[in-house]
Amino acid sequence: MKKPLLRTAFARTMALIAAVLVLNLALTYIVLTVYVVKPGVNQLSYLLARHVLVAQWVEQQNSERIKTNISQLSGVESFSYAEAQQNGLLQATPYSFLSELFYETLNESAEIRVGSQERLYIWVQTSSNPRWFRVPMAYLDDGRFSPLIVFLLLIGLFSVIGAAWFARSLNRPLKRLEYAAEQMVRGDYPQHLPEKGASELQAVIRAFNRMTRSMSQVEDDRALLLAGISHDLRTPLTRIRLAAEMMDDQDPLVEGIISDIDDLNGILAQFSDFARARERVGFEFCNLNDLIQEVVTSSQYIEQNLIRLELHRLPDMELQPVAIKRIIANLMVNAKRYGSEPFEIKSGLSFDEEYVWFSVRDHGVGIPEGQLESMFEPFTRGNTARSDEGSGLGLAIVKRFTLMHSGKIEARNEIDGGLNIKISLPRYPNALDQLD
């Protein structure tokens, strides 16, 4: 299942920087509008009003010489409405905010339009004069705005690139830490992680490395202890069994001794399996159904007539056959020892075809809901009714081998009775690549 977009540190950092950038641009726009654009427009309105006043005064003079000289110096021209139409008035765009500023300056209403022909013009008609005055402005070439647009685009582009680089540099150590934690969940202990990034992140990685070394050492010591116990006890148990077999076979005590020795040998075998559960060797392409059939056919745990098989067609995938068969066998032993017949073994493919799964179910009383997860911990049994036999490592070995395949375990009590344990194995387990 994909994470929501803003759940990742990378996405959150990018969103934060983008929000800061947008806020910065908005504040820049407001500042420029209030302290640069608005004063400039007010100044333009004031000068425009003065030009119009001068032009109106000139219109009232009888001297043509004065009118000509003033018109040439200021560039302001006076037109009747018909003449104005012929000179581009209809193509000009009205600007109400300029009209409002004009009114504030002269206390007289006016209509103001802005148009461009060969150059930029501002058309003005006041309420006291029916004539239109055309005031020339400096010509604005659209090409002058191109560098500004490019500059703004470059700012946005560099900001996004910088934000992506920053977020990635922050996210890389976190991803390495996440991958290493996932390895530990599967029972693998990662190598020393590079202590890179911010000082706080380096401190976290340093502590994680120390924790990993400590836990790996504890695990190694425990595996060595279990292997040592298994090895050291096998020799005296072999002698005891040999001596018992040389005694009277009809003696019920002898039969009990031999049975107890077999149970102890089974427990020691589980110790060895648990100690070797971290060894990731022996993977090969095989079919899960074939392994299930092999275990059931050669099973010494449950009679075949008590097992219901429901196996759907499955693709071949990379598995460790010995480990998978041990998972199946341990689940069968658990079902036989603590459940009731009939026993069901099913297999199938997940809806998205990402996982293959198999399940083992009995029809016993099940276990309390609160113990469904803890029963997979070492030396733990589901309830007091299950505490009379076994080493408490059977389901722990199942969990170890399942995690070694990057798989998942689900245990639930069925409505009509019995415990159902389902193992899901990914068809294409993701390799945890080391980031540079």
C-alpha positions as CSV (number, residue, x, y, z in Angstrom):
1,M,0.0,0.0,0.0
2,K,1.4,3.4,-1.0
3,K,1.9,6.0,1.6
4,P,-0.1,9.3,1.4
5,L,1.9,11.9,-0.4
6,L,2.7,14.1,2.6
7,R,3.6,11.2,4.9
8,T,7.2,11.1,3.8
9,A,9.9,13.4,5.1
10,F,10.9,14.3,1.5
11,A,7.4,15.4,0.6
12,R,6.9,17.3,3.8
13,T,10.2,19.2,3.3
14,M,9.4,20.0,-0.3
15,A,5.9,21.2,0.7
16,L,7.3,23.3,3.5
17,I,9.9,25.0,1.2
18,A,7.3,25.5,-1.5
19,A,4.9,27.1,1.1
20,V,7.7,29.4,2.3
21,L,8.6,30.3,-1.3
22,V,4.9,31.1,-2.1
23,L,4.5,33.1,1.1
24,N,7.7,35.0,0.3
25,L,6.5,35.8,-3.3
26,A,3.2,37.0,-1.9
27,L,4.8,39.3,0.7
28,T,7.1,40.6,-2.0
29,Y,4.1,41.3,-4.2
30,I,2.4,43.2,-1.4
31,V,5.5,45.2,-0.5
32,L,6.1,46.1,-4.1
33,T,2.5,47.1,-4.6
34,V,2.3,49.2,-1.5
35,Y,5.7,50.9,-1.5
36,V,6.6,51.0,-5.2
37,V,3.7,50.5,-7.6
38,K,1.0,52.5,-5.7
39,P,3.2,55.6,-5.1
40,G,4.3,55.5,-8.8
41,V,0.6,55.3,-9.9
42,N,-0.3,58.1,-7.6
43,Q,2.6,60.2,-9.0
44,L,1.4,59.4,-12.5
45,S,-2.1,60.4,-11.7
46,Y,-0.9,63.7,-10.2
47,L,1.3,64.6,-13.3
48,L,-1.5,63.5,-15.6
49,A,-4.0,65.8,-13.8
50,R,-1.5,68.7,-14.1
51,H,-1.0,68.1,-17.8
52,V,-4.8,68.1,-18.4
53,L,-5.2,71.3,-16.4
54,V,-2.5,73.0,-18.5
55,A,-4.1,71.6,-21.7
56,Q,-7.5,73.0,-20.6
57,W,-6.0,76.4,-19.9
58,V,-4.4,76.4,-23.3
59,E,-7.7,75.6,-24.9
60,Q,-9.2,78.8,-23.3
61,Q,-6.4,81.0,-24.9
62,N,-7.0,82.9,-28.1
63,S,-3.4,82.8,-29.2
64,E,-2.8,80.0,-31.7
65,R,1.0,80.6,-31.2
66,I,0.7,79.7,-27.5
67,K,-1.5,76.6,-28.2
68,T,1.0,75.4,-30.8
69,N,4.1,75.9,-28.6
70,I,2.5,74.3,-25.5
71,S,1.3,71.4,-27.5
72,Q,4.7,70.8,-29.0
73,L,6.5,71.1,-25.7
74,S,4.0,68.9,-23.7
75,G,2.9,66.6,-26.4
76,V,-0.7,66.8,-25.2
77,E,-3.3,66.9,-28.0
78,S,-6.9,68.0,-27.8
79,F,-9.6,66.2,-29.9
80,S,-13.3,66.3,-30.3
81,Y,-15.1,63.1,-29.7
82,A,-15.3,62.3,-33.5
83,E,-11.6,63.2,-33.9
84,A,-10.7,61.0,-31.0
85,Q,-12.5,58.1,-32.5
86,Q,-10.5,58.4,-35.6
87,N,-7.2,58.5,-33.6
88,G,-7.8,55.3,-31.6
89,L,-10.1,56.2,-28.7
90,L,-12.3,53.2,-29.2
91,Q,-9.3,50.8,-29.1
92,A,-8.2,52.2,-25.7
93,T,-9.1,50.4,-22.5
94,P,-10.9,52.2,-19.6
95,Y,-9.1,52.2,-16.2
96,S,-11.5,53.0,-13.4
97,F,-8.9,53.1,-10.7
98,L,-7.0,55.8,-12.6
99,S,-10.3,57.8,-12.8
100,E,-10.7,57.5,-9.0
101,L,-7.1,58.7,-8.4
102,F,-7.8,61.6,-10.9
103,Y,-10.9,62.6,-8.9
104,E,-8.9,62.5,-5.6
105,T,-6.3,64.8,-7.2
106,L,-8.6,67.4,-8.8
107,N,-11.9,66.7,-7.1
108,E,-13.4,66.4,-10.5
109,S,-14.7,63.2,-12.2
110,A,-13.0,62.0,-15.4
111,E,-12.9,59.1,-17.8
112,I,-9.5,57.7,-18.4
113,R,-8.5,55.2,-21.0
114,V,-5.1,53.7,-22.0
115,G,-4.3,52.7,-25.5
116,S,-1.3,52.1,-27.7
117,Q,-0.7,52.7,-31.4
118,E,2.9,53.6,-32.3
119,R,3.4,54.5,-28.7
120,L,1.5,54.5,-25.4
121,Y,-1.2,57.1,-24.9
122,I,-3.5,58.0,-22.0
123,W,-6.9,59.5,-23.0
124,V,-8.6,61.9,-20.5
125,Q,-12.0,63.5,-20.6
126,T,-13.1,65.6,-17.6
127,S,-16.7,66.3,-16.6
128,S,-16.2,70.0,-17.2
129,N,-14.9,69.7,-20.7
130,P,-16.3,67.6,-23.5
131,R,-13.0,67.4,-25.4
132,W,-10.7,64.4,-25.1
133,F,-7.0,65.0,-24.3
134,R,-4.4,62.6,-25.4
135,V,-1.3,62.5,-23.2
136,P,1.8,60.6,-24.7
137,M,3.7,58.3,-22.6
138,A,7.1,56.6,-23.0
139,Y,6.7,53.5,-25.3
140,L,7.0,50.2,-23.4
141,D,8.5,47.4,-25.4
142,D,7.1,44.0,-24.4
143,G,10.6,42.6,-24.9
144,R,11.8,44.5,-21.8
145,F,9.7,42.2,-19.6
146,S,11.2,39.0,-21.0
147,P,14.4,39.1,-18.8
148,L,12.1,39.7,-15.7
149,I,10.0,36.7,-16.6
150,V,13.1,34.5,-17.2
151,F,14.5,35.8,-13.9
152,L,11.4,34.9,-11.9
153,L,11.3,31.4,-13.6
154,L,15.0,30.8,-12.7
155,I,14.3,31.8,-9.1
156,G,11.5,29.3,-8.9
157,L,13.5,26.6,-10.7
158,F,16.6,27.0,-8.5
159,S,14.4,27.1,-5.4
160,V,12.8,23.8,-6.3
161,I,16.2,22.2,-7.2
162,G,17.7,23.4,-3.9
163,A,14.7,22.2,-2.0
164,A,14.9,18.8,-3.6
165,W,18.6,18.5,-2.9
166,F,18.1,19.5,0.7
167,A,15.2,17.2,1.2
168,R,17.1,14.3,-0.4
169,S,20.2,14.9,1.7
170,L,18.0,14.8,4.8
171,N,16.0,11.8,3.7
172,R,18.9,9.6,2.6
173,P,20.2,8.8,6.1
174,L,16.6,8.3,7.3
175,K,16.0,5.8,4.5
176,R,19.2,3.9,5.3
177,L,18.0,3.8,8.9
178,E,14.5,2.6,7.8
179,Y,16.1,-0.2,5.7
180,A,18.4,-1.2,8.5
181,A,15.4,-1.4,10.9
182,E,13.5,-3.6,8.4
183,Q,16.5,-5.9,8.2
184,M,16.5,-6.2,12.0
185,V,12.8,-7.1,11.9
186,R,13.6,-10.0,9.6
187,G,16.3,-11.2,12.0
188,D,19.2,-9.8,10.0
189,Y,21.6,-7.3,11.6
190,P,22.9,-4.7,9.2
191,Q,26.4,-3.6,8.8
192,H,27.7,-0.3,10.3
193,L,25.6,2.6,8.9
194,P,27.6,5.7,7.8
195,E,27.1,8.5,10.3
196,K,26.2,11.3,7.9
197,G,23.8,14.2,7.9
198,A,22.9,16.7,10.6
199,S,24.5,16.4,14.0
200,E,21.2,15.2,15.6
201,L,20.8,12.6,12.9
202,Q,24.4,11.4,13.3
203,A,23.7,10.9,17.0
204,V,20.6,8.8,16.2
205,I,22.6,6.7,13.7
206,R,25.5,6.3,16.1
207,A,23.1,5.1,18.9
208,F,21.4,2.7,16.3
209,N,24.8,1.3,15.4
210,R,25.7,0.7,19.0
211,M,22.3,-1.0,19.6
212,T,22.7,-3.2,16.5
213,R,26.1,-4.4,17.6
214,S,24.9,-5.1,21.1
215,M,21.8,-7.0,19.9
216,S,23.8,-8.9,17.4
217,Q,26.3,-9.9,20.1
218,V,23.4,-11.0,22.4
219,E,21.9,-13.0,19.6
220,D,25.2,-14.7,18.7
221,D,25.8,-15.5,22.4
222,R,22.3,-17.0,22.7
223,A,22.7,-19.0,19.5
224,L,26.1,-20.3,20.7
225,L,24.6,-21.2,24.1
226,L,21.7,-23.1,22.5
227,A,24.0,-24.8,20.1
228,G,26.4,-25.7,22.9
229,I,23.6,-27.1,25.1
230,S,22.2,-29.1,22.2
231,H,25.7,-30.5,21.4
232,D,26.7,-31.3,25.0
233,L,23.4,-33.0,25.9
234,R,23.2,-35.2,22.8
235,T,26.2,-37.4,23.9
236,P,24.8,-38.4,27.3
237,L,21.3,-38.8,25.9
238,T,22.7,-41.2,23.3
239,R,24.4,-43.2,26.0
240,I,21.2,-43.3,28.1
241,R,19.2,-44.4,25.1
242,L,21.7,-47.1,24.3
243,A,21.7,-48.4,27.8
244,A,17.9,-48.3,27.9
245,E,17.6,-50.3,24.7
246,M,19.9,-53.0,26.2
247,M,17.5,-53.4,29.1
248,D,14.3,-55.4,29.1
249,D,12.0,-54.1,26.3
250,Q,8.9,-55.2,28.2
251,D,9.7,-52.9,31.2
252,P,7.3,-49.9,30.9
253,L,9.9,-47.8,32.6
254,V,12.3,-48.5,29.8
255,E,9.7,-47.5,27.2
256,G,9.1,-44.3,29.2
257,I,12.8,-43.5,29.3
258,I,13.2,-44.0,25.5
259,S,10.1,-41.9,24.8
260,D,11.4,-39.1,27.1
261,I,14.8,-39.3,25.3
262,D,13.1,-38.9,21.9
263,D,11.2,-35.9,23.2
264,L,14.5,-34.4,24.5
265,N,16.2,-35.0,21.2
266,G,13.3,-33.2,19.5
267,I,13.7,-30.2,21.8
268,L,17.4,-30.1,21.2
269,A,16.7,-30.2,17.4
270,Q,14.5,-27.2,17.9
271,F,17.3,-25.5,19.8
272,S,19.6,-26.1,16.8
273,D,17.0,-24.8,14.3
274,F,16.5,-21.7,16.3
275,A,20.2,-21.1,16.6
276,R,20.6,-21.5,12.8
277,A,17.6,-19.3,11.9
278,R,19.8,-16.3,11.0
279,E,21.6,-18.2,8.3
280,R,20.4,-17.0,4.9
281,V,21.7,-19.8,2.8
282,G,20.2,-22.4,0.5
283,F,17.7,-20.3,-1.4
284,E,16.5,-21.7,-4.7
285,F,13.5,-21.6,-7.1
286,C,10.9,-24.1,-6.1
287,N,7.1,-24.5,-5.7
288,L,5.5,-24.0,-2.4
289,N,2.8,-26.7,-3.1
290,D,5.5,-29.2,-3.8
291,L,7.1,-28.5,-0.4
292,I,3.7,-28.8,1.4
293,Q,3.0,-32.1,-0.4
294,E,6.5,-33.4,0.5
295,V,6.0,-32.6,4.2
296,V,2.5,-34.0,4.4
297,T,3.5,-37.2,2.5
298,S,6.5,-37.9,4.8
299,S,4.8,-36.6,7.9
300,Q,5.4,-38.4,11.1
301,Y,3.3,-35.9,13.0
302,I,-0.3,-36.3,11.6
303,E,-1.9,-39.2,9.8
304,Q,-2.6,-38.2,6.2
305,N,-6.3,-39.2,6.4
306,L,-6.7,-36.5,9.1
307,I,-5.4,-33.7,6.8
308,R,-7.5,-31.8,4.3
309,L,-5.5,-30.3,1.5
310,E,-6.7,-27.4,-0.6
311,L,-3.8,-26.2,-2.7
312,H,-4.3,-23.8,-5.6
313,R,-1.9,-23.4,-8.4
314,L,1.2,-21.4,-7.4
315,P,4.1,-20.0,-9.4
316,D,7.7,-21.0,-8.6
317,M,9.6,-18.6,-6.5
318,E,12.9,-18.2,-4.6
319,L,12.6,-20.0,-1.3
320,Q,14.8,-21.8,1.2
321,P,13.2,-25.3,1.1
322,V,14.6,-26.6,4.4
323,A,13.3,-23.5,6.2
324,I,9.8,-23.7,4.6
325,K,9.5,-27.4,5.3
326,R,10.4,-26.7,8.9
327,I,7.7,-24.0,9.1
328,I,5.1,-26.4,7.7
329,A,6.2,-29.2,10.0
330,N,6.2,-27.0,13.1
331,L,2.7,-25.7,12.3
332,M,1.5,-29.2,11.9
333,V,3.0,-30.3,15.2
334,N,1.4,-27.2,16.9
335,A,-2.0,-28.1,15.4
336,K,-1.7,-31.8,16.4
337,R,-0.4,-31.1,19.9
338,Y,-2.9,-28.4,20.9
339,G,-5.8,-28.6,18.4
340,S,-8.2,-31.2,17.2
341,E,-8.9,-33.0,13.9
342,P,-9.6,-32.5,11.1
343,F,-6.5,-30.4,10.1
344,E,-6.6,-28.2,7.1
345,I,-3.7,-27.0,4.9
346,K,-4.5,-24.4,2.2
347,S,-2.4,-22.4,-0.2
348,G,-3.1,-19.7,-2.7
349,L,-2.1,-16.4,-4.4
350,S,-3.0,-13.0,-3.0
351,F,-5.5,-10.8,-4.9
352,D,-2.8,-8.5,-6.2
353,E,-0.6,-11.6,-7.0
354,E,2.2,-10.1,-4.9
355,Y,2.2,-12.8,-2.2
356,V,1.8,-16.6,-2.1
357,W,0.4,-17.9,1.1
358,F,-0.4,-21.1,3.0
359,S,-2.3,-21.7,6.2
360,V,-2.6,-24.5,8.7
361,R,-5.8,-24.8,10.8
362,D,-7.0,-27.1,13.5
363,H,-10.5,-27.4,15.1
364,G,-9.5,-27.1,18.7
365,V,-10.5,-24.4,21.3
366,G,-8.0,-21.8,20.0
367,I,-6.2,-19.4,22.3
368,P,-7.1,-16.1,24.0
369,E,-7.1,-13.2,21.5
370,G,-4.6,-11.3,23.6
371,Q,-2.0,-14.0,23.1
372,L,-2.2,-14.3,19.3
373,E,0.9,-12.3,18.8
374,S,3.0,-13.2,21.9
375,M,2.8,-16.9,21.1
376,F,5.4,-16.4,18.4
377,E,8.0,-15.2,20.9
378,P,10.7,-17.7,22.1
379,F,9.8,-19.9,25.1
380,T,6.2,-18.7,25.0
381,R,3.0,-20.9,24.8
382,G,-0.5,-19.8,24.0
383,N,-2.1,-20.7,27.3
384,T,-1.8,-23.0,30.3
385,A,-3.4,-25.8,28.5
386,R,-0.5,-25.8,26.1
387,S,2.3,-25.7,28.7
388,D,2.7,-29.4,29.3
389,E,4.9,-30.2,26.3
390,G,7.5,-28.7,24.0
391,S,10.3,-26.2,24.3
392,G,8.3,-23.1,23.4
393,L,10.5,-22.6,20.3
394,G,8.3,-24.2,17.6
395,L,6.3,-21.0,16.6
396,A,9.4,-18.8,17.3
397,I,11.2,-20.8,14.6
398,V,8.2,-20.3,12.3
399,K,8.4,-16.6,12.9
400,R,12.2,-16.5,12.4
401,F,12.1,-18.4,9.1
402,T,9.1,-16.4,7.8
403,L,10.8,-13.1,8.5
404,M,13.9,-14.4,6.8
405,H,11.7,-14.7,3.7
406,S,10.4,-11.1,4.3
407,G,7.0,-12.7,4.9
408,K,4.1,-12.0,7.3
409,I,2.3,-14.2,9.9
410,E,-1.4,-13.9,10.7
411,A,-3.0,-15.9,13.5
412,R,-6.7,-15.9,14.3
413,N,-9.4,-17.9,16.0
414,E,-12.0,-19.2,13.6
415,I,-15.7,-18.5,14.4
416,D,-16.6,-22.2,14.3
417,G,-13.6,-23.1,16.5
418,G,-9.9,-23.7,16.0
419,L,-6.7,-21.8,15.4
420,N,-5.7,-20.7,11.9
421,I,-2.1,-19.6,11.2
422,K,-1.5,-18.1,7.8
423,I,2.0,-17.4,6.3
424,S,2.3,-14.9,3.4
425,L,5.5,-14.8,1.4
426,P,6.4,-12.1,-1.1
427,R,7.0,-13.3,-4.7
428,Y,9.5,-10.6,-5.3
429,P,11.1,-9.5,-2.0
430,N,12.6,-6.1,-2.2
431,A,16.4,-6.0,-2.0
432,L,17.5,-3.4,0.5
433,D,20.0,-1.5,-1.5
434,Q,22.7,0.4,0.4
435,L,22.5,4.1,-0.4
436,D,25.7,6.0,-1.0
